[in-house]
């Protein structure tokens, strides 16, 4: 890989990490609202996926059909 390619990958990883942080922050704020209820499994799945991928170095957990009930 060229030095330019490596820098592009680093920049992309930085932008992706920033977006993940923003999305997680929004979900955390949403979970604090009274509107949040037990059927919001998508938020729970997102938090589990972030925990598995970022902190535990595991693959993304499967997204089951029960998570899509709110759509």
C-alpha positions as CSV (number, residue, x, y, z in Angstrom):
1,X,0.0,0.0,0.0
2,X,1.1,3.5,-0.7
3,X,1.4,6.1,2.0
4,X,-1.5,7.9,0.5
5,X,-3.7,4.8,0.6
6,X,-2.8,4.2,4.3
7,X,-3.7,7.8,5.1
8,X,-7.1,7.4,3.3
9,X,-7.8,4.3,5.4
10,X,-6.9,6.1,8.6
11,X,-9.1,9.0,7.7
12,X,-12.0,6.7,6.8
13,X,-11.7,4.9,10.1
14,X,-11.6,8.2,12.0
15,X,-14.8,9.4,10.2
16,X,-16.5,6.0,10.8
17,X,-15.6,6.1,14.5
18,X,-17.0,9.6,14.8
19,X,-20.3,8.5,13.2
20,X,-20.5,5.5,15.5
21,X,-20.0,7.8,18.5
22,X,-22.7,10.2,17.3
23,X,-25.2,7.5,16.6
24,X,-24.5,5.8,20.0
25,X,-25.0,9.2,21.7
26,X,-28.3,9.7,20.0
27,X,-29.5,6.3,21.0
28,X,-28.4,6.8,24.6
29,X,-30.4,10.0,24.7
30,X,-33.4,8.3,23.2
31,X,-33.3,5.5,25.8
32,X,-33.7,8.1,28.5
33,X,-37.0,9.4,27.1
34,X,-40.3,8.2,28.4
35,X,-41.2,7.2,24.8
36,X,-38.6,4.5,25.0
37,X,-40.3,1.1,25.7
38,X,-39.5,-2.6,25.7
39,X,-40.4,-3.0,22.0
40,X,-37.5,-0.8,20.9
41,X,-35.1,-3.7,20.4
42,X,-33.3,-2.0,17.5
43,X,-31.7,0.4,20.0
44,X,-30.8,-2.5,22.3
45,X,-29.3,-4.4,19.3
46,X,-27.3,-1.4,18.3
47,X,-25.8,-1.0,21.7
48,X,-25.0,-4.8,21.8
49,X,-23.4,-4.6,18.4
50,X,-21.2,-1.7,19.4
51,X,-20.2,-3.5,22.6
52,X,-19.3,-6.7,20.7
53,X,-17.4,-5.1,17.8
54,X,-15.6,-2.2,19.4
55,X,-14.9,-3.5,22.9
56,X,-14.9,-7.3,22.7
57,X,-13.5,-7.7,19.1
58,X,-16.4,-10.1,18.2
59,X,-18.5,-10.2,15.1
60,X,-21.7,-8.2,14.7
61,X,-24.5,-10.1,16.5
62,X,-27.4,-11.3,14.2
63,X,-30.3,-8.9,13.7
64,X,-33.4,-11.0,14.4
65,X,-36.9,-10.4,13.1
66,X,-38.2,-9.5,16.5
67,X,-36.0,-6.4,16.3
68,X,-37.8,-5.1,13.3
69,X,-41.3,-5.1,14.9
70,X,-41.4,-1.3,15.2
71,X,-41.1,-0.7,11.5
